[in-house]
Amino acid sequence: MLTQLKPEVMPFDQFAASLQSVCGAFEMFPADGRETVRGHISRETYAGLEMAMIGKDVQRVRRTEADIQAKPGEHVFLIIQEEGQALMQQAGTSTLMGPGDMILIDSTVPSEFTFFGKYMRHLSIHLDRCEMLDRFGGMDFSGRSIRQESLSARALSALIASAFEEGASERRSSFLKDAIFGVLGAVLCEAPVRPEGQPADADLFNRQLLEMAMASIDHGFANSAMSPGHLAEELGVPIRTLQRAFACAGMTPTDYLLRRRLERACQLLIERCRAGSKRLVSTIAYECGFNDVSYFNRQFRRAFGCSPGQYPQGSADANA
């Protein structure tokens, strides 16, 4: 563990603006329809490199072509996952990141990060893109991952930890910076290595299946007929295969389907509150794919600690 962060609860828009000021133009999506984020962002310079320490419990962050055109990127981000899991996608590759895993993300290429709404932390080292091209021109570094069990990841962690040490001289910092780039160069010259017993084709299949399954749920969760069994049939795989793919993200298909339905319910309940609408909670439940209002009420209370009729104000509602 390289960094320690103290998270605080802040408005979603405030956190999104802070993230953009540190990392550039990104779109951010809240978890479970919440209007707050439990997170932390700070930025320091060590060994001549800008480093951002970030913690958050959002659902998803993405950088589109429109974002890139509005604010062209100047960096390649070396992202080190420190807590939690994240599915990081760029240049046709998908990498499920766990603690200690690392990935290179090019700010000039669209990317998307899924955090599953759980609190996670990572360290983002902002490498000058022109310097990366000067050093490694011709090498493809977009979406290149470095697994935590590799010697390269251990070497980078040790170098970065050394950079954090107080009182480092300018000369020592210069050597540390060169050493970090040196290890990255060695990584880029190698073919990606998979952990023993984890074949590349099986690993890739699980990640691709996870992406397709999540996309199907995102598109069709409002249909009450959507279920893990129907999803497996739609994708042409056994239910156990689908469950193994979701296990890579630390959840089940049912978990993700329920989460998406509850997220949408939160959004509709917030809209109802703002508009002063008398819309029934049962109507909202059915529109989000629930066909049992009692089950919806139980799951909502378990997730948010209040009934749907009390959300988001926290006061009872006769329409519940």
N, C-alpha and C positions, 0 to 999 in steps of 0.2 A: 504494500500500500504506500503510494507516494505522497498523497495529500490528505488532509483532514478538512472537512467542511462543516459548518454549522448551518443547517437549513433553516429558513424562516418562511412563514406563510405570507404571500404577497399577491396583489391582484394579477390576474392572468396577463392583461395588457401591459402592465409594468414590467413583468418578467420578460415578455416577448420583445419589448423595446430594448431591454438590457442585453438580451441575447443577440439581437441584431447589431447593437453598437459594438459588441465584442467580436462576433463571428461573421458579420455581413448579413445580407438579405436572405432570410429564411421565413417560411410559413410554419406556424406552430399550431397544433390542434390539442385542445384540453382533454383530459381524461374524464370520462363519466359526466360530461357536460358541466364540469365545475368552472366557477369564475375565479378561482384562486389556484395558485401553484405553491407547492412546498419545494423550495429550491434555494439555490445560491449560485452567484456568478462573481468571480473575481479574476483579475488579470495582473500578472507580474512578469518581469523579465529576468531570466536566469541564463547564464552562459551565452548572452547575446541573443537569446531566443524568446519571443513572446509566448507565454504559456497562460492558458485560461483554465481555471478550475470551475467545473460546472456540475451542479446537482439539480435534479428536477424529477417531477412525477407526472409529466405530460404523456399524451398518447402517441403523438407522432410529430416529427419535424421534417420538412422537405424543402429543397431548393430546386426551383423549376427553371426552364429556359427564360421565362419572363423575369424571374429574380436576377438571373445572370446578366441579362441585357440591361436591367435597371441599374445594377451595381456589379460590374465585372469583378471577378475575384482576383486577388493578388497573392493568394496563399495555397499551399498544400497543407492540409491538417493531418498531423500524426495524432490519432485519437487513441488513448489508452483507457480501456474500460476498467474501472476500479470497484464498482459495486453494481449489482443488478445485471440484467441482460438487455441486449438491444439487437435488433435485426437491421443491419446496415446494407444499403443497396446502392451501387453505382456501377456504371459502364457494363451492365449486364451481369454483374456478379452480386450475390447475396451472401452475407456473412453474419452468422449468429454469434454475437460477442458475449463472452463471459468475463469475469474478473481476471485481469492480467493480459487479455487478448488486445491486440493493436491492429490498426488499419490506417492506410493512407487514403485521404479523400481530397480530390482535386476540386477547388472552388469554381473552376470553369466548366465543370461537367455536372449535369443534374444528379441529385442524390436524394435519398429518402431514408430516414431513420425511424424505426418503430420501437417504442419503449414499453408498450403493453400497459401503460398507466401506472406502473410501479416505480417507486423511487429508485433512481440510479445516479451514479456519479462517474464522471470521466475527466481526464486531463487531456486538453487539446493543445498541442504544440504547433504554433503557426510558423511554418517554414516558407520562406520567400520563394514564390513560384519561379521567378527568373533564375534564382540561384539553383533550384532543383533542376531546371532545364539545362543550365550551364554545366552542372555536375553530371547529370544523368540523361542528357539528351538522347532520344531514341528508345529509352526504356519506358515501358508502360507501367505507371504507378497508380493509376486510378483504381480505387477499390482493392488495392493489394493488402492482404491481411498477413499478420504475423502472430502465430499462436503462442499462448503464454508458456507452453512447455518447451518451446524452441530455445536454443542457446542465444539466438539473436535477440529475442524478447528479454531474456535475462540480462544480456549485455546492455541493451538500451535502458532497462529499468535501473541498472547500477549507475550508468552514466548520468541519467536524469536525477537520481537521488544525490549524486555527487554535486550536480549543478545547484541543488537546493541548499547545500551547506553554506553557512554564513561565512563571510570574510574571504570568499574566493577572489584571487587576484585577477586582473584583466587578462594576464597571460594564460593563467590556468583555465579561465573561462573560454578563451579562444581555442585551447587544445580540446576542451570538452565538446565544444560545438563541432569542431572538425571530426572528433571521434564519433559523435552521433551521426553525422552525415556519412562517415566511413562505414558504419554498421549498416545503415540504410542501403548504401551502395552494394554491399555484400549480399543483402537480402534480395535486392532487385536483380542481381546476377544469377540467383538460384531459382530453380523450379520450386513452386509451392510444395511444402512437405505436409502430409497428413499424419495425425497420430496413428500409432500402430493399432491395427484392428479396426480402423475406420476408413474403409476404401473410399477413394475420391468419388466414384460414381454413386455409391449409396448415400454419401453425405450430400452431394449435389442434388440427388433425387429428393431427399427429405426437405431440403431448403426450398426447392422449386415447388414441391407439393404444398408446403406450408404457405408460400406466397399465393398460390392459386386458390387454396382453401380459404385463406383470409380475405382475398378479393371477392370470392363467391359469397362469403358471409356478409362482407361490407355492402354488396349489391343487393342481397336478397333477404337480409335478416328480418325485414318487416313482414315477410310471408310466414304465417304461422305454421305452414307445412315444412319449413326449413328445420332440419334436425341433423345431428351427426350422421345418422344412417342415410338420410336422403343425400347429404353432401358427399359421402363416400361413393354412393351409387352414381351421382352426377359426375364425379371425377374419375370413376372407373377403377377404384381401388378398394381393397378390403378395409373394414372399419378399423382393424388393428393397425394397418399401415398408416391410416390417417391419424390415429392416436399417437403413433411413434413420431410422426412429423411434428405434431403440436407439442410433444414432450420436449423437443429441442428448444422450445420457447418457455418451458416450465409451466405449461398449462394443458388443458384438454380442449377439444373442439367445443364442448358444452360451455366451458368457461368463457371462451372468446365470443360465442354466439350470445350468451347472456349479457356479457359486458357491452356488446354493441347495441343490444336492445335497451339496456338500461341507460346508456349514453343518450340514445335518441329520446327516451322518455324524459330524461332531465331537460333536454333542449326544449321539448314541447311544454313541459311544466313551467319552465322559465318564461317562455313566450306567453303562456296563459296568464301568468302573474303580471307581466308587464302590460298586457292588453286589458287586464281586468276582466277576462273572459270567464264565463260560467261553464266552460266546457268540462264534461265529466272526466274524472280520472279513469274510469272504465273505458271510455272512448279512446283515450290516449294509450292505454294498455293494449287494446286491440290493434291500434295503428302501428304499434311497435313490434307486433308479432306474438304477443302473449294471448293465449286463448283461455286462460284461467286467471281471473282477476285476483283471487285469493293468493295464488302462487306469485303473481306479480307484486302484490303488497308485501308478502313475506320476504322476497328477494330484495326488494327495494329497501325495506327497513334494515335488513342484514347488511346491505352495502353502504347505506348512508345514515343509519341511526335514527331515521324518522319515517313517517308514512309519506306516500306520494302527495297526499293532501296537505301536508305540512311543509312541502318543499316548494320554493327555496326560502320562504320567509321564516319558517320554524313555528308558525301558528296554525291551529286547526282550521280546516276548510270544510264547510258543510257539503261541498260538492264531491268530497272524497268518497 
